[in-house]
């Protein structure tokens, strides 16, 4: 009788231990550390996944640059917004001004030496969820003047970045890492895109450079 009672007690303990491990496995993501910045909180909320296929991708699926009113398209609006003393012709093209490329700190005086960078590149968005969007949503993403998605940068830095995410490319100007990672997280959070584990870790590294 005592043996049976002991076995029942042991079985109950085993069940409790197994239940504890199962509960741990299915628990949600850990809460951000106390004192986390808004960007760190949003990063913790982003799902982590693996890249989707690039099958069907084309930049044409993300129509840009669209008209934004007053005869100006998205590119021309960003060039004026990000510059100083910008002068334009009757067609809204910048004919003069001053710009500082945040990616490499280059000073630019010719609008033709600028590219408009999608902070989260179109192909990177496609691989992390935009392949499921409508073409209209892709157009909105490619021309978003509200989220921190578009920046006037040096053509050389933009082309060096290509469609790479933060796991594979970071701005040469390390003083911009905090802002770059924050902007990337805001865009991904706004558009409900996921991140890869490597991307998440690189973003966390850059956010750690932000002033406390």
Residue pairs with C-beta under 8 A, 6 or more apart in sequence:
29 44
29 45
30 44
31 44
32 40
32 41
32 44
33 40
36 44
37 182
37 207
37 210
39 181
39 182
39 185
39 186
39 207
39 210
40 204
40 207
42 185
42 186
42 189
43 185
43 195
43 200
43 203
43 204
43 207
45 189
46 185
46 188
46 189
46 193
46 194
46 195
46 200
47 194
47 195
48 194
48 195
48 196
48 197
48 200
49 128
49 194
49 195
49 196
50 196
51 127
51 128
51 196
52 126
52 127
52 128
52 129
52 131
53 131
54 123
54 126
54 127
56 131
57 123
57 126
57 131
59 122
61 126
61 135
61 138
62 122
62 125
62 130
62 138
62 139
62 141
62 142
63 135
63 138
63 139
63 142
63 143
64 74
64 75
64 139
64 142
64 143
65 73
65 74
65 75
65 76
65 116
65 143
66 73
66 74
66 139
66 143
67 73
68 74
68 76
68 77
68 143
68 145
70 92
71 91
71 92
72 80
72 92
73 92
74 116
74 142
74 143
74 145
74 150
75 116
76 88
76 92
76 93
76 94
77 145
78 116
78 145
78 150
78 151
78 152
79 86
79 94
79 97
79 99
79 111
79 114
79 116
79 152
80 86
80 88
80 94
80 97
81 152
82 99
82 151
82 152
83 94
83 97
83 98
83 99
83 111
83 152
84 97
84 98
84 99
85 96
85 97
85 98
86 94
86 96
86 97
87 94
87 95
87 96
87 97
88 94
88 95
89 95
93 111
94 111
95 111
96 109
96 111
97 109
97 111
98 107
98 108
98 109
99 107
99 108
99 109
99 111
99 114
99 152
100 106
100 107
100 108
101 107
101 108
101 114
101 152
101 153
101 154
101 157
102 151
102 153
102 171
102 173
102 176
102 179
102 180
103 117
103 151
103 153
103 154
103 157
103 158
103 161
103 171
103 172
103 173
103 176
103 180
104 153
104 154
104 156
104 157
104 171
104 172
104 173
105 172
105 173
106 154
106 156
106 157
108 114
108 154
113 154
113 155
114 152
114 153
114 154
114 155
115 152
115 153
115 154
115 155
115 158
115 159
116 150
116 151
116 152
116 153
116 158
117 150
117 151
117 152
117 153
117 157
117 158
117 161
118 125
118 142
118 149
118 150
119 148
119 149
119 150
119 151
119 180
119 183
119 184
119 187
120 149
120 184
120 187
120 188
120 191
120 193
121 161
121 162
121 163
121 164
121 165
122 130
122 138
122 141
122 142
122 163
123 163
124 163
124 164
124 165
125 141
125 191
125 193
128 188
128 193
128 194
128 195
128 196
129 191
129 192
129 193
129 194
130 137
130 138
130 141
130 191
130 193
133 141
141 149
141 191
143 150
144 150
144 187
147 186
147 187
147 190
147 191
148 182
148 183
148 186
148 187
149 183
149 187
157 171
157 172
160 169
161 169
162 169
165 195
165 196
165 198
165 199
165 202
166 180
166 181
166 184
166 199
166 202
166 203
166 206
167 196
167 198
167 199
167 201
167 202
170 177
170 180
170 202
170 206
171 177
171 180
174 209
177 206
177 209
178 206
178 207
178 209
178 210
178 211
180 206
181 203
181 206
181 207
181 210
182 207
182 210
184 203
185 203
185 207
187 193
188 194
188 195
195 203
